[in-house]
């Protein structure tokens, strides 16, 4: 929308809103002078204003900090020695303190002073701590402790992460697409873990994502999380940061996991363009943009990006819930495809292959077993191990493999060490079985430097793959197609392919039933 047109709409909106309620219809029609399109735009803005109600105080506009009362936490208490205030948000103030029991710095978050006597604020604060404490995931902040200060302020403590917020990173300009995808994959991994427990963050934004010095994304602040069975905010209340909120949030409707997918899309758009998709100088202008407009195509910012970028953003930012991404794993699958597309356009942008291929051979420890150095585990094999680990923990895998290869010489020890970073014991077993069956099985004796099977020479009958996909879809849904396609590229036998796919099922009974149907294939 052109600036001049918007200013006209805003002026009429202000005039109508300032008039007596009984005269607003007459004022609107007189001001629009039979311009039906103009009248429609103003009515939409008035409707948005009515939907927002009196809840604008719950919003924080990007770049506009609220004036909070000065914190009272200026002294030591319990095991915590006060050091400094390091930040604040709509509900909490964060301090850096020293934990004398464990001799480490921690971040201590207190409920904002003007809220700490409000019962609803207290309940929401406890909800944040409980929600986060239920989630044990590398991309979600940990909760160490919860309690009350001597002056009755509620608090909890969490790690004092060394790094920068995503907001600070974006402020320096648009990010490279492969970097943005890596970070968003980590955010998606954290959200997926939360959604599995029916925890919806509802305030995903760059301020609430910390990127550590090691490149690990951490989702912070579950203060407005919707926890299954807990509804604190009350009917129709919309909480969060308006520029990142979904249309259903702005309407005050009931929200689910798809509101986080919308917000993740807004963050992704901002990462790769440097600007937010929905902008405005007032909350009313932003909410109008969110509820009525589509953001500019990515091609307008960078015509060289793969078309899949626009496809992903269109599905994330779909106003219709039924056609938005149904789950985070669907978004993750497309992001992984985008990662491959970006690498294909420019191999130098590959996030796994390029750094690993340039690594020197790791030293041998002289221990019994297979040595990481030499031909038994070359750069190609390391790349395959990294790819497999990435499926379980996200882009953090690249850094972990690189560090482990530099210090662990025995292949079995290396794999066991890497598996320990996977939260689920079942996923650990699947990771190790896949490495043994598909990645390392031909590398011990060949000496050919081709131990890793990246593009397998095995060709599976299409009708068998179709049958497997159809059956797997009954258990896990549309993601089955992606799994069958990816696993079949690396598997060396039909048996190992079916076992790898069966590992994605929830229980032993389903896995056995699935495998029984296809034993004749091998």
C-alpha positions in Angstrom: 0.0 0.0 0.0 1.3 3.4 -0.9 2.2 5.7 1.9 -0.1 8.5 0.7 -3.1 6.1 0.6 -2.3 4.7 4.1 -2.1 8.2 5.5 -5.6 9.0 4.1 -7.0 5.8 5.6 -5.3 6.6 9.0 -6.7 10.2 9.0 -10.3 9.0 8.3 -9.9 6.2 10.9 -8.7 8.7 13.6 -11.6 11.1 12.7 -14.2 8.4 12.9 -12.8 7.0 16.1 -12.9 10.5 17.7 -16.5 11.1 16.8 -19.5 10.1 19.0 -20.4 6.4 18.6 -23.8 7.3 17.2 -22.3 9.5 14.5 -19.5 7.3 13.4 -21.3 5.7 10.5 -22.4 9.1 9.2 -18.9 10.4 9.6 -17.3 7.5 7.8 -19.5 7.7 4.8 -19.1 11.5 4.5 -15.3 11.2 4.8 -15.1 8.5 2.1 -17.3 10.3 -0.3 -18.6 7.2 -2.1 -15.1 5.7 -2.5 -16.1 2.0 -1.8 -12.5 0.7 -1.7 -11.5 3.5 0.8 -14.6 2.8 2.9 -13.8 -0.9 3.0 -10.2 -0.3 4.1 -11.3 2.0 6.9 -14.0 -0.4 8.1 -11.4 -3.2 8.2 -9.2 -1.0 10.4 -12.1 -0.1 12.7 -13.0 -3.8 12.9 -9.4 -4.6 13.9 -9.5 -1.9 16.5 -12.7 -3.4 17.9 -11.2 -6.9 18.0 -8.1 -5.6 19.8 -10.3 -4.1 22.5 -8.4 -2.8 25.5 -5.5 -5.2 25.3 -2.8 -3.0 23.5 -1.1 -2.6 26.8 -0.2 -6.3 26.6 1.7 -5.7 23.4 5.2 -4.4 22.9 6.1 -2.8 19.7 9.4 -3.8 18.2 12.0 -1.1 18.9 9.8 0.5 21.6 10.8 -0.3 25.2 8.2 0.0 27.9 9.1 2.2 30.9 9.2 -0.2 33.8 9.5 0.6 37.5 13.0 0.2 38.8 13.8 -3.3 40.0 14.1 -3.9 43.7 16.6 -6.7 43.5 19.8 -4.9 44.4 21.0 -7.2 47.2 22.1 -10.8 47.8 19.6 -13.3 49.0 19.8 -17.1 49.6 22.6 -18.6 47.5 22.5 -15.7 44.9 24.9 -12.8 44.8 23.5 -9.9 42.7 25.8 -8.7 39.9 23.8 -6.7 37.3 20.5 -6.3 35.5 20.9 -7.7 32.0 17.5 -7.3 30.4 13.7 -7.1 30.8 10.5 -7.9 28.9 6.8 -7.4 29.2 6.6 -9.7 32.3 10.0 -10.2 33.7 13.3 -8.5 34.6 16.5 -10.5 34.2 19.6 -10.2 36.4 22.9 -11.9 36.3 23.7 -13.4 39.7 26.3 -15.7 41.1 25.1 -19.1 42.5 27.4 -19.7 45.4 26.3 -23.3 45.8 27.5 -24.4 42.4 29.9 -21.5 41.8 28.5 -20.5 38.5 26.8 -17.5 37.0 23.1 -17.9 36.3 20.3 -15.7 34.9 17.6 -14.9 37.5 14.2 -13.7 36.2 11.8 -11.8 38.4 8.3 -10.9 37.8 8.2 -7.2 36.9 7.6 -5.0 40.0 4.3 -3.6 38.9 3.0 -7.1 38.4 4.4 -9.1 41.2 1.3 -8.5 43.5 -1.2 -9.4 40.7 -2.5 -13.0 41.1 -3.0 -13.5 37.4 0.6 -12.4 36.8 1.8 -14.8 39.5 0.0 -17.7 37.9 1.4 -16.8 34.5 4.8 -16.6 35.9 4.6 -20.0 37.5 3.2 -21.3 34.2 6.3 -20.1 32.4 8.6 -21.9 34.8 6.6 -25.1 34.8 6.2 -25.1 31.0 10.0 -24.7 30.5 10.9 -27.2 33.2 8.9 -29.9 31.4 11.1 -29.5 28.3 14.5 -31.1 28.2 15.8 -30.1 24.8 19.1 -28.6 23.5 17.2 -25.7 21.9 15.1 -24.7 24.9 16.4 -22.9 27.9 16.7 -24.9 31.1 15.1 -24.0 34.5 17.4 -24.4 37.5 15.3 -23.1 40.4 12.1 -21.3 41.3 11.3 -19.3 44.4 10.5 -16.0 46.0 12.8 -13.1 46.9 12.9 -11.6 50.5 10.6 -8.8 49.2 8.1 -11.3 47.8 9.1 -11.2 44.1 8.7 -14.5 42.3 11.7 -15.7 40.4 13.3 -18.6 38.5 16.9 -19.1 37.4 18.2 -20.4 34.2 21.6 -20.7 32.5 23.3 -17.4 31.7 24.0 -18.1 28.0 26.9 -16.4 26.4 26.0 -15.2 23.0 23.6 -12.7 21.2 19.9 -12.5 20.7 18.7 -13.1 17.2 17.4 -9.5 17.3 21.0 -8.3 17.7 22.1 -10.5 14.8 19.4 -9.3 12.5 20.1 -5.7 13.3 23.4 -6.1 11.5 21.6 -6.9 8.2 20.1 -9.8 6.4 21.5 -13.2 7.1 22.9 -15.7 4.6 20.1 -18.1 3.8 22.0 -21.2 4.8 22.7 -19.6 8.2 19.0 -18.5 8.6 17.9 -22.1 7.7 20.3 -23.6 10.2 19.0 -21.4 13.0 15.3 -21.9 12.1 15.8 -25.7 12.0 17.0 -25.5 15.6 14.1 -23.3 16.6 11.7 -25.8 14.9 13.4 -28.7 16.8 12.7 -26.9 20.1 9.1 -26.0 19.2 8.5 -29.6 18.1 9.6 -30.9 21.5 7.2 -28.3 23.1 4.3 -29.1 20.9 4.6 -32.8 21.6 3.7 -31.9 25.2 1.0 -29.6 24.1 3.0 -26.5 25.1 2.6 -23.6 22.7 5.0 -20.7 23.1 2.8 -17.9 21.5 5.6 -15.3 21.6 8.3 -16.5 19.2 10.3 -13.5 18.1 14.0 -12.6 17.7 14.2 -11.2 21.2 13.3 -14.6 22.6 15.9 -16.5 20.7 19.5 -16.5 22.0 22.3 -17.8 19.7 25.3 -19.0 21.8 28.9 -18.5 20.7 28.8 -22.2 19.5 25.9 -21.4 17.2 23.2 -23.1 19.2 19.8 -21.5 19.2 18.0 -21.4 22.6 14.3 -20.5 22.8 13.6 -18.3 25.9 10.6 -17.0 27.7 7.7 -19.3 27.9 5.9 -16.6 29.9 2.9 -16.5 27.5 3.0 -20.2 26.7 -0.3 -21.9 26.4 0.1 -25.1 28.5 -2.3 -27.9 27.9 -5.1 -27.7 30.4 -4.1 -24.2 31.6 -5.8 -21.0 30.3 -4.7 -18.0 32.4 -5.2 -15.1 30.0 -8.9 -15.2 29.8 -11.3 -15.2 26.9 -10.4 -12.9 24.1 -7.1 -11.6 25.6 -4.3 -11.4 23.1 -0.8 -11.3 24.5 2.6 -11.0 22.8 4.4 -8.8 20.4 2.0 -7.6 17.7 4.5 -7.7 14.7 5.0 -11.4 15.2 1.5 -12.5 16.2 -0.8 -14.6 14.1 -4.2 -13.4 12.9 -5.9 -15.8 15.3 -4.0 -14.3 18.2 -4.9 -10.8 17.2 -8.6 -11.8 17.0 -8.3 -13.2 20.5 -9.3 -16.7 19.2 -8.2 -19.9 20.7 -4.7 -20.8 19.4 -2.7 -24.0 19.0 0.7 -25.0 17.7 0.1 -23.3 14.3 0.4 -19.9 15.9 4.1 -20.7 16.6 4.5 -21.7 12.9 3.2 -18.3 11.8 5.6 -16.5 14.2 8.5 -18.7 13.0 7.7 -17.6 9.4 7.8 -14.0 10.4 11.2 -14.5 12.1 12.5 -16.4 9.0 11.4 -13.6 6.7 13.1 -11.1 8.9 16.3 -13.1 9.1 16.8 -13.3 5.3 15.5 -9.8 4.4 16.5 -7.7 7.4 13.0 -6.3 7.6 9.7 -7.6 9.2 7.0 -8.7 6.7 4.3 -6.6 8.5 5.3 -3.1 9.5 3.7 0.1 10.8 4.2 3.0 13.2 1.2 2.1 15.3 -0.3 -1.2 16.6 -3.4 -0.5 14.6 -1.4 -0.2 11.4 0.5 -3.4 12.1 -2.6 -5.4 13.0 -4.3 -4.3 9.8 -1.3 -5.4 7.8 -1.2 -8.8 9.5 -4.9 -9.5 9.2 -5.4 -8.2 5.6 -2.2 -8.3 3.6 0.4 -10.7 2.3 4.1 -9.7 2.7 6.2 -8.8 -0.3 7.7 -11.8 -2.2 11.2 -12.7 -1.2 12.2 -12.2 -4.8 11.6 -8.5 -4.3 14.5 -8.5 -1.8 16.7 -11.2 -3.4 15.8 -12.6 -6.8 18.6 -15.2 -6.7 17.0 -17.2 -3.8 15.4 -20.6 -4.6 11.6 -20.4 -5.2 11.2 -22.8 -2.2 11.9 -19.9 0.1 8.7 -18.2 -1.0 6.8 -21.5 -0.8 7.9 -22.0 2.8 7.0 -18.4 3.8 3.6 -18.6 2.0 2.6 -21.7 4.0 3.9 -20.3 7.3 2.1 -17.1 6.8 -1.2 -18.5 5.5 -4.2 -16.8 7.1 -6.2 -20.0 6.7 -5.3 -22.5 9.4 -6.3 -25.4 7.3 -3.7 -24.6 4.7 -0.9 -23.4 7.0 1.8 -26.0 7.8 -0.1 -28.5 9.9 2.9 -29.4 12.1 6.5 -28.2 12.7 7.9 -31.4 11.2 6.3 -30.5 7.9 8.0 -27.1 8.0 11.3 -28.9 9.0 11.1 -31.2 6.0 10.8 -28.3 3.6 13.6 -26.4 5.4 15.9 -29.5 4.9 15.0 -29.5 1.2 15.8 -25.8 1.0 19.1 -26.4 2.7 20.0 -28.9 -0.1 18.7 -26.5 -2.8 20.9 -23.7 -1.5 24.0 -26.0 -1.4 23.2 -27.1 -5.0 23.1 -23.5 -6.2 26.4 -22.8 -4.6 28.4 -25.7 -3.1 30.4 -23.2 -1.1 27.3 -22.5 0.9 26.9 -26.2 2.0 26.7 -26.2 5.8 28.1 -29.7 6.3 30.3 -30.8 3.5 32.5 -27.8 3.0 33.9 -27.4 6.5 34.3 -31.1 7.0 36.0 -31.8 3.7 38.7 -29.3 4.7 39.4 -30.9 8.1 42.8 -32.5 8.6 42.8 -36.2 9.4 42.3 -36.7 13.2 45.1 -38.2 15.2 45.1 -41.8 16.1 45.3 -42.7 19.8 46.8 -46.1 19.3 43.9 -47.7 21.1 42.5 -51.0 19.9 39.6 -50.8 17.4 39.1 -48.8 14.2 41.1 -45.6 13.9 39.4 -42.4 12.8 42.5 -41.4 11.0 43.6 -42.9 7.6 41.3 -44.5 5.1 38.9 -46.1 7.5 37.0 -42.9 8.1 37.5 -40.3 5.5 35.9 -36.9 5.0 33.0 -38.4 3.1 32.2 -40.8 5.9 32.4 -38.0 8.5 30.0 -36.0 6.3 27.5 -39.0 6.3 27.8 -39.3 10.1 27.1 -35.6 10.4 24.0 -35.9 8.2 22.7 -38.8 10.2 23.2 -37.0 13.5 21.6 -33.8 12.1 18.3 -35.8 11.7 18.2 -36.2 15.4 19.6 -33.0 16.9 19.6 -30.5 14.0 22.5 -28.3 12.7 24.3 -28.5 16.0 25.6 -31.9 14.7 28.2 -30.3 12.5 30.0 -28.7 15.4 29.8 -31.8 17.6 31.2 -34.1 15.0 34.0 -31.7 14.1 35.1 -31.5 17.8 34.7 -35.2 18.4 36.7 -36.3 15.4 39.6 -34.1 16.5 39.9 -35.9 19.8 38.4 -39.4 19.6 40.3 -41.9 17.5 38.2 -45.1 17.9 35.1 -45.3 15.7 33.0 -47.1 18.3 33.9 -44.5 20.9 33.2 -41.7 18.4 29.7 -43.0 17.6 28.8 -43.6 21.2 30.0 -40.1 22.1 27.9 -38.6 19.4 24.9 -40.7 20.3 25.0 -39.4 23.9 23.9 -36.0 22.6 20.6 -37.4 21.4 17.9 -36.9 24.1 15.9 -40.1 23.4 17.4 -43.5 24.2 15.3 -45.0 21.3 16.7 -42.4 18.9 20.2 -43.1 20.1 19.8 -46.8 19.3 18.4 -45.9 15.8 21.4 -43.6 15.2 23.9 -46.2 16.1 22.1 -48.9 14.1 22.0 -46.7 11.1 25.7 -46.0 11.3 26.6 -49.6 11.7 24.3 -50.8 8.9 24.6 -48.1 6.3 27.5 -45.7 6.9 30.4 -47.7 8.3 29.7 -51.2 7.2 32.0 -51.1 4.2 34.6 -48.8 5.5 36.8 -51.0 7.7 38.6 -53.0 5.0 38.2 -51.3 1.7 40.8 -48.6 2.1 39.1 -46.9 -0.9 38.0 -43.8 0.8 34.4 -44.6 -0.1 33.0 -45.9 3.2 30.2 -43.4 3.4 27.2 -44.2 1.2 25.9 -40.8 0.1 24.4 -41.8 -3.3 23.9 -45.6 -2.9 24.2 -47.8 -5.9 21.3 -49.9 -4.7 18.2 -49.4 -6.7 14.9 -50.4 -5.0 11.8 -51.4 -7.1 9.5 -48.4 -7.2 6.4 -50.5 -6.5 8.0 -51.8 -3.3 8.9 -48.3 -2.2 5.3 -47.1 -3.0 3.9 -50.0 -0.9 6.2 -49.1 2.0 5.3 -45.4 1.8 1.6 -46.2 1.8 1.8 -48.3 4.9 4.1 -45.9 6.7 1.8 -43.0 6.0 -0.9 -44.8 8.0 1.2 -44.6 11.0 3.0 -41.2 10.8 1.2 -39.2 8.1 2.6 -37.4 5.0 6.1 -37.1 6.4 6.4 -40.8 5.4 7.1 -39.8 1.8 10.1 -37.7 2.8 11.4 -40.4 5.1 11.2 -43.1 2.5 12.8 -41.0 -0.2 15.7 -39.9 2.1 16.3 -43.3 3.7 16.2 -45.2 0.4 19.0 -43.0 -1.0 21.4 -44.2 1.8 20.3 -47.7 2.6 22.4 -50.6 1.2 19.6 -53.2 1.5 15.8 -53.4 1.7 16.1 -54.9 5.2 18.1 -52.0 6.6 15.7 -49.6 4.9 12.6 -51.1 6.5 14.3 -51.3 9.9 15.3 -47.6 9.7 11.8 -46.6 8.8 10.3 -48.8 11.5 12.3 -46.9 14.1 10.1 -43.9 13.4 7.1 -45.7 14.8 6.0 -45.1 18.4 6.0 -48.6 19.9 7.3 -52.1 19.4 3.9 -53.5 18.3 3.6 -51.1 15.5 7.2 -51.6 14.4 6.8 -55.4 14.3 3.5 -55.1 12.4 5.2 -52.8 9.9 8.2 -55.1 9.4 6.1 -58.3 9.1 4.4 -56.9 6.0 7.6 -56.4 4.1 9.9 -59.3 5.1 9.2 -60.9 1.8 11.0 -57.9 0.1 14.3 -59.1 1.5 
